[in-house]
Amino acid sequence: MRLQALRAKGSLVPTRLYLLRHGQVADGHTHLYHGNNDIELSPQGIKQLEQAAAQLRDVDLAGVYASDLTRAAQGAAIICRGRNLEPRTLPEFREIHFGLWEGLSFQEIAELYPDDLQARFKDLPNFRIPGGESLMDLKDRALPALQGLIEQHQEQAFLLVAHAGLNRVILSEALGLSLQNLFRLDQNYGCLNIIDYFPDMAVVRLINGGVNGVACQRK
């Protein structure tokens, strides 16, 4: 048991991460595996991030960060409106690189690369997509950059706009989940996750929530 953090939680101020997924991507592209393809937000995606920004209006943020892909950078710029902050983009927070699969739908991948797809689901953490990355590659690329921001913003709150795959990796690490169970974590367009980082443990406060999260979906 990590007693230091458990004893200190009542007195220590955690470092809080507001982790957003970017909004809906440009019309006609929502069902494709984009990965590192640079796709803009759709009008609906812009609206989703504006709603998220309104929800977080009164939150004091020490920094706002994003992947350097347009769909995430646009979201960070929206969050910064009305704040004395400029968003900072970092390539380490890009989505997983889907290699030969980028720009394809799941059905197309299943038809063109059935053996590779089956191999990936058998070993999600370590299977490297041809021409692309594995989840472990993504983890090794992104988590050191995240740790740097946590250390930079000790006892402060900061926000990161990123991608579904990367967000799941960050949440899995905080929860101590195997990456083999990655798809048990859902991430709606524009959803909000909240993680508090104490000296030797993380506490996940919210997953796939906020105004664009599962609780606010219309049936």
Helices and strands as residue ranges (DSSP letters): H 3-8, E 15-21, H 43-55, E 63-67, H 70-80, E 88-90, G 91-93, G 99-101, H 106-112, H 114-122, H 135-152, E 157-162, H 164-175, G 179-184, E 192-198, E 201-209, G 214-216
